[in-house]
Amino acid sequence: MKNRFIISGGGTGGHIFPALAIANRIKKEIPEADILFIGADNKMEMRRVPEAGYPIEGLTIYGISRDFSAKGIIRNLKLPFVLLKSYNKAKKIIKQFDPELVIGVGGFASGPALRAANALKIPTLIQEQNSYPGVTNKMLAKQVRKICVAYDGLEQYFPADKIVKTGNPVRDEIIHIVKKTDEAYQFFGFSKEKKTILVVGGSLGCQTFNRCMAAHLDEIEQMGVQLLWQTGESFYKNIDPTLLARQNDNIKIVPFIKNMNHAYGVADLIVSRAGALAISELTIVGSPTILVPFPYAAEDHQTKNAYALSSRKAAYLIPDNKAKDELMPLIKKLMADEEECRTLSENIKTMAQPDAIDAIMEEIKKIIGA
């Protein structure tokens, strides 16, 4: 048996962390397995995947530009040649590595890699995180063996006989999270005696959150709570130095949080975007949550994700264009209302799918005959 796997995709944590969860599970069940990642050059997977201990090959690839300037038009004119070059490189990598299965998790690199694998008659599997799939996965669907999904109703986009509802894979440290540990508080230099707000706008950050937190830092300090605010790396590079100077024992401003289990572990209230991975993690963590969906996601799927929770009183939903006025008052309200927070916590936990990675691994084993 080959025991070699390729996992392709990335671009954001919403693709990378499920990919790493799948890789870790394969290694756990098949310790001798060799796993290679294929990502996009200059995207975060080129750093995060090696940090997790796996090799990665990069493709020079990007998506369609919606910038109608001369630069954007030229970029789009070059795209067919970029796609062909990335396909040929992916095909070469796959031939050399000779995997028994290629897994696509979404993101720019996933398309060329899975197309190349299909052309080489190597079995493929898609892990689709969202309620509305991207163009690439819809195009690949007819040729892959299985499509692991997290939402109902995807038969309108994918062949029904290939769909398996598994849920989204979540990192082991989140699934087995232990909250309120001394270690977690010490990691951030926080006190166990104070309530903590976690503001996290995804791996790339969230401009809406950043502006809101910057504008209301005085109010947060007056509340006597702790704030852990992930800005995203690009915002952090250009952050006003006076904001960073206001950090103290209660206010921590960071570009990226690697130890999300610790961050979730100290959080009494979470403010988050509503990407598929975030939703999957938040339902397992079970903390009171305010969701502010990214308004430009395909088919507005983040709003649909958030509504699935808010309609069951498992989280609050604030539209992005109302966050400036509504987010801080709601944070204050919830931090003062323990009964409401208890209700939110109980309800969000009922929506968790902690066994998703088990179900995905079962499909992988069926395909490779393990």
C-alpha positions as CSV (number, residue, x, y, z in Angstrom):
1,M,0.0,0.0,0.0
2,K,1.2,3.5,-0.9
3,N,0.0,5.3,2.2
4,R,0.7,8.6,0.5
5,F,-1.8,11.5,0.5
6,I,-1.9,15.0,-1.0
7,I,-4.1,17.7,0.6
8,S,-4.6,20.8,-1.4
9,G,-6.1,24.2,-0.8
10,G,-5.8,27.1,1.6
11,G,-5.8,30.9,1.5
12,T,-7.5,31.4,4.8
13,G,-7.6,29.6,8.2
14,G,-11.1,28.4,7.2
15,H,-9.5,26.1,4.6
16,I,-6.1,25.5,6.3
17,F,-7.2,24.4,9.7
18,P,-9.6,21.7,8.4
19,A,-6.8,20.5,6.1
20,L,-4.5,20.2,9.0
21,A,-7.1,18.4,11.1
22,I,-7.5,15.9,8.3
23,A,-3.8,15.4,8.0
24,N,-3.4,14.9,11.7
25,R,-6.1,12.3,11.8
26,I,-4.6,10.4,8.9
27,K,-1.2,10.4,10.7
28,K,-2.9,9.2,13.8
29,E,-4.7,6.3,12.1
30,I,-1.9,5.5,9.6
31,P,1.4,6.6,11.3
32,E,3.5,5.5,8.4
33,A,1.6,7.7,6.0
34,D,3.4,10.4,3.9
35,I,1.4,13.6,3.5
36,L,2.2,16.4,1.1
37,F,0.3,19.7,0.9
38,I,-0.2,21.8,-2.3
39,G,-1.0,25.4,-1.7
40,A,-0.8,28.8,-3.3
41,D,2.4,30.8,-3.3
42,N,2.3,33.9,-1.0
43,K,-0.8,32.6,0.9
44,M,-0.8,31.8,4.6
45,E,-0.7,28.0,4.1
46,M,2.9,28.4,2.9
47,R,3.8,29.4,6.5
48,R,1.1,27.6,8.6
49,V,1.5,24.2,7.1
50,P,5.3,23.9,7.7
51,E,4.8,25.2,11.2
52,A,2.5,22.2,11.7
53,G,5.2,19.9,10.5
54,Y,4.1,19.0,7.0
55,P,5.9,19.7,3.7
56,I,4.1,21.9,1.1
57,E,4.6,22.7,-2.6
58,G,3.4,26.1,-3.9
59,L,1.5,27.0,-7.1
60,T,1.6,30.5,-8.6
61,I,-2.1,31.0,-8.8
62,Y,-4.8,33.6,-8.1
63,G,-8.5,34.1,-8.7
64,I,-10.5,36.5,-10.9
65,S,-9.9,40.1,-10.1
66,R,-12.9,42.3,-9.6
67,D,-10.7,45.4,-9.9
68,F,-11.6,47.0,-13.3
69,S,-8.5,49.2,-13.4
70,A,-5.9,48.5,-16.1
71,K,-3.9,46.4,-13.6
72,G,-7.0,44.3,-12.8
73,I,-7.8,43.8,-16.5
74,I,-4.3,42.7,-17.3
75,R,-4.3,40.3,-14.4
76,N,-7.5,38.7,-15.6
77,L,-6.1,38.4,-19.2
78,K,-3.1,36.5,-17.8
79,L,-5.2,34.2,-15.7
80,P,-5.8,31.4,-18.3
81,F,-2.0,31.1,-18.7
82,V,-1.5,31.1,-14.9
83,L,-4.1,28.4,-14.5
84,L,-2.5,26.2,-17.2
85,K,1.0,26.7,-15.6
86,S,-0.3,25.8,-12.1
87,Y,-2.2,22.7,-13.5
88,N,1.0,21.5,-15.2
89,K,3.0,22.0,-12.1
90,A,0.4,20.2,-9.9
91,K,0.4,17.3,-12.4
92,K,4.2,17.0,-12.2
93,I,4.1,17.1,-8.3
94,I,1.3,14.5,-8.2
95,K,3.1,12.2,-10.7
96,Q,6.3,12.4,-8.6
97,F,4.6,11.9,-5.2
98,D,2.2,9.2,-6.5
99,P,-0.5,9.5,-3.8
100,E,-3.4,7.1,-3.4
101,L,-5.8,9.9,-2.7
102,V,-5.9,13.7,-3.3
103,I,-8.1,15.7,-0.9
104,G,-9.3,19.2,-1.8
105,V,-10.3,21.6,1.0
106,G,-11.0,24.7,-1.1
107,G,-8.9,27.7,-2.0
108,F,-7.0,28.6,-5.2
109,A,-4.6,25.7,-5.3
110,S,-7.4,23.1,-4.8
111,G,-8.7,23.4,-8.4
112,P,-5.5,22.6,-10.4
113,A,-4.5,19.9,-8.0
114,L,-7.7,18.0,-8.1
115,R,-8.1,18.4,-11.9
116,A,-4.6,17.1,-12.3
117,A,-5.3,14.1,-10.0
118,N,-8.5,13.3,-11.9
119,A,-6.7,13.4,-15.2
120,L,-4.1,11.0,-13.7
121,K,-7.0,8.7,-12.6
122,I,-6.1,9.2,-8.9
123,P,-9.1,9.1,-6.5
124,T,-10.1,12.5,-5.2
125,L,-12.3,13.7,-2.3
126,I,-13.6,17.2,-1.6
127,Q,-14.2,18.6,1.9
128,E,-16.7,21.5,1.4
129,Q,-17.0,23.7,4.5
130,N,-19.7,26.1,3.4
131,S,-23.4,26.2,2.9
132,Y,-22.8,27.6,-0.6
133,P,-19.9,26.0,-2.5
134,G,-17.4,27.9,-4.6
135,V,-17.2,27.6,-8.4
136,T,-14.2,25.3,-8.3
137,N,-15.8,22.7,-6.2
138,K,-19.0,22.8,-8.2
139,M,-16.9,22.1,-11.4
140,L,-14.9,19.3,-9.7
141,A,-17.9,17.6,-8.2
142,K,-18.7,15.3,-11.1
143,Q,-15.2,13.7,-11.1
144,V,-14.5,13.3,-7.4
145,R,-15.3,10.1,-5.4
146,K,-16.9,11.7,-2.4
147,I,-17.9,15.2,-1.2
148,C,-17.9,15.7,2.6
149,V,-20.2,18.5,3.6
150,A,-21.4,20.3,6.7
151,Y,-24.8,21.6,5.7
152,D,-28.0,20.1,4.3
153,G,-29.4,21.1,0.9
154,L,-26.2,20.8,-1.2
155,E,-27.8,18.4,-3.6
156,Q,-28.6,21.4,-5.7
157,Y,-24.9,21.9,-6.3
158,F,-23.4,18.4,-6.1
159,P,-24.4,14.9,-7.3
160,A,-26.6,13.6,-4.4
161,D,-25.0,10.1,-4.5
162,K,-21.5,11.6,-3.7
163,I,-22.5,13.7,-0.8
164,V,-21.8,12.6,2.8
165,K,-22.8,15.0,5.6
166,T,-20.0,14.8,8.0
167,G,-19.7,18.3,9.5
168,N,-16.5,20.3,9.4
169,P,-13.3,18.9,10.9
170,V,-12.1,20.8,13.9
171,R,-8.7,20.7,15.5
172,D,-8.3,18.2,18.3
173,E,-7.3,20.9,20.8
174,I,-10.7,22.6,20.2
175,I,-12.7,19.3,20.4
176,H,-11.1,18.4,23.7
177,I,-11.0,22.0,25.0
178,V,-10.9,22.5,28.8
179,K,-12.1,26.0,29.6
180,K,-10.9,28.3,32.4
181,T,-7.5,26.6,33.0
182,D,-4.7,28.4,34.8
183,E,-2.5,27.6,31.8
184,A,-4.8,29.5,29.4
185,Y,-5.0,32.6,31.6
186,Q,-1.2,32.6,32.2
187,F,-0.6,32.2,28.4
188,F,-2.2,35.7,27.9
189,G,-1.2,37.2,31.2
190,F,-4.8,37.5,32.2
191,S,-6.5,37.2,35.6
192,K,-9.0,34.4,36.3
193,E,-11.0,36.9,38.5
194,K,-12.1,39.1,35.6
195,K,-14.4,38.4,32.6
196,T,-12.8,38.2,29.2
197,I,-14.0,39.3,25.8
198,L,-12.5,37.6,22.7
199,V,-12.7,39.5,19.4
200,V,-11.5,37.5,16.5
201,G,-12.2,38.4,12.8
202,G,-10.8,35.3,11.2
203,S,-7.2,34.5,10.2
204,L,-7.1,37.6,7.9
205,G,-8.7,40.0,10.4
206,C,-11.8,42.1,10.2
207,Q,-11.8,45.8,9.5
208,T,-15.2,46.3,11.0
209,F,-14.1,44.8,14.4
210,N,-10.8,46.7,14.3
211,R,-12.5,50.0,13.8
212,C,-15.1,49.3,16.5
213,M,-12.6,48.1,19.1
214,A,-10.3,51.1,18.4
215,A,-13.2,53.5,18.8
216,H,-14.5,52.0,22.0
217,L,-11.4,51.0,23.9
218,D,-12.2,53.6,26.6
219,E,-15.6,51.9,27.3
220,I,-14.0,48.5,27.5
221,E,-11.5,49.7,30.0
222,Q,-14.2,51.3,32.1
223,M,-16.1,48.0,32.1
224,G,-13.3,46.4,34.1
225,V,-13.0,43.4,31.8
226,Q,-10.2,41.8,29.8
227,L,-10.0,42.1,26.0
228,L,-8.1,39.7,23.7
229,W,-8.3,41.3,20.2
230,Q,-6.9,39.6,17.2
231,T,-6.5,42.3,14.5
232,G,-5.2,40.2,11.5
233,E,-1.6,40.6,10.4
234,S,-2.1,43.3,7.7
235,F,-4.0,45.6,10.0
236,Y,-1.5,45.1,12.8
237,K,1.4,46.1,10.6
238,N,-0.2,49.5,10.1
239,I,-1.8,49.9,13.5
240,D,-1.8,53.3,15.2
241,P,1.1,53.1,17.8
242,T,-1.1,54.9,20.3
243,L,-3.4,51.9,20.3
244,L,-0.6,49.5,21.0
245,A,0.7,51.8,23.8
246,R,-2.7,51.3,25.5
247,Q,-2.1,47.6,26.1
248,N,-1.9,46.6,29.8
249,D,-2.8,43.6,32.0
250,N,-6.4,43.8,30.7
251,I,-6.0,44.7,27.0
252,K,-4.1,42.5,24.6
253,I,-3.8,43.3,20.9
254,V,-2.3,40.6,18.7
255,P,-2.0,40.1,14.9
256,F,-2.8,36.3,15.1
257,I,-3.6,33.8,17.8
258,K,-1.9,30.4,17.3
259,N,-3.3,28.9,20.5
260,M,-7.0,29.3,19.8
261,N,-7.8,26.6,22.4
262,H,-6.4,29.0,25.1
263,A,-8.2,32.0,23.6
264,Y,-11.5,30.2,23.6
265,G,-10.7,28.8,27.0
266,V,-10.6,32.2,28.7
267,A,-13.4,33.8,26.7
268,D,-16.7,34.7,28.5
269,L,-18.0,36.3,25.4
270,I,-16.8,35.9,21.8
271,V,-17.3,38.3,18.9
272,S,-16.6,36.6,15.6
273,R,-17.2,36.5,11.8
274,A,-19.5,33.6,10.7
275,G,-17.3,31.5,8.4
276,A,-18.0,27.8,8.3
277,L,-14.9,26.8,10.4
278,A,-15.6,29.5,13.0
279,I,-19.2,28.3,13.4
280,S,-18.0,24.7,13.8
281,E,-15.5,25.7,16.5
282,L,-17.9,28.0,18.3
283,T,-20.6,25.4,18.6
284,I,-18.1,23.0,20.3
285,V,-16.6,25.7,22.5
286,G,-20.1,26.8,23.7
287,S,-19.4,30.3,24.8
288,P,-21.9,33.2,24.4
289,T,-21.3,34.6,20.9
290,I,-22.0,37.6,18.8
291,L,-21.7,36.9,15.0
292,V,-21.1,39.7,12.5
293,P,-21.1,38.0,9.1
294,F,-18.7,39.1,6.3
295,P,-21.2,40.7,3.9
296,Y,-19.3,39.9,0.7
297,A,-19.1,36.1,1.0
298,A,-20.5,34.2,-1.9
299,E,-24.3,34.1,-1.9
300,D,-24.0,35.8,1.5
301,H,-23.4,32.4,3.1
302,Q,-21.9,33.8,6.3
303,T,-25.3,35.5,7.0
304,K,-27.0,32.1,6.4
305,N,-24.5,30.4,8.7
306,A,-25.1,33.0,11.4
307,Y,-28.9,32.9,11.0
308,A,-28.9,29.1,11.6
309,L,-27.6,29.9,15.1
310,S,-29.5,33.2,15.8
311,S,-32.8,31.7,14.8
312,R,-32.3,29.1,17.6
313,K,-31.1,31.7,20.1
314,A,-27.7,30.1,20.0
315,A,-26.0,33.4,19.1
316,Y,-26.7,37.0,18.3
317,L,-26.4,38.2,14.7
318,I,-25.5,41.8,13.9
319,P,-25.2,42.8,10.2
320,D,-21.8,44.2,9.3
321,N,-23.3,47.6,8.4
322,K,-24.9,47.9,11.8
323,A,-21.9,46.8,13.9
324,K,-20.6,50.4,14.3
325,D,-23.8,51.3,16.3
326,E,-24.9,48.0,17.7
327,L,-21.9,45.9,18.6
328,M,-20.6,47.8,21.7
329,P,-24.1,48.2,23.3
330,L,-24.7,44.4,22.8
331,I,-21.3,43.5,24.3
332,K,-22.1,45.6,27.4
333,K,-25.6,44.1,27.7
334,L,-24.4,40.5,27.5
335,M,-21.4,41.1,29.9
336,A,-23.9,42.2,32.5
337,D,-26.6,39.5,31.9
338,E,-25.4,36.1,33.1
339,E,-28.8,34.4,32.6
340,E,-28.8,35.4,28.9
341,C,-25.3,34.2,28.5
342,R,-26.1,30.9,30.1
343,T,-29.0,30.4,27.6
344,L,-26.8,31.3,24.6
345,S,-24.2,28.8,25.8
346,E,-26.6,26.0,26.3
347,N,-28.2,26.5,22.9
348,I,-25.1,26.8,20.9
349,K,-23.7,23.6,22.3
350,T,-26.7,21.6,21.0
351,M,-25.5,22.4,17.4
352,A,-22.0,21.0,17.8
353,Q,-20.7,18.2,15.4
354,P,-17.6,17.0,17.3
355,D,-17.4,13.7,15.4
356,A,-16.9,15.3,11.9
357,I,-13.3,14.2,11.6
358,D,-14.2,10.6,12.4
359,A,-16.8,10.6,9.6
360,I,-14.4,12.1,7.1
361,M,-11.7,9.6,8.0
362,E,-14.2,6.8,7.4
363,E,-14.8,8.1,3.9
364,I,-11.0,8.3,3.3
365,K,-10.6,4.7,4.4
366,K,-13.4,3.5,2.2
367,I,-11.8,5.1,-0.9
368,I,-8.3,3.7,-0.2
369,G,-9.6,0.3,0.9
370,A,-8.2,0.5,4.4
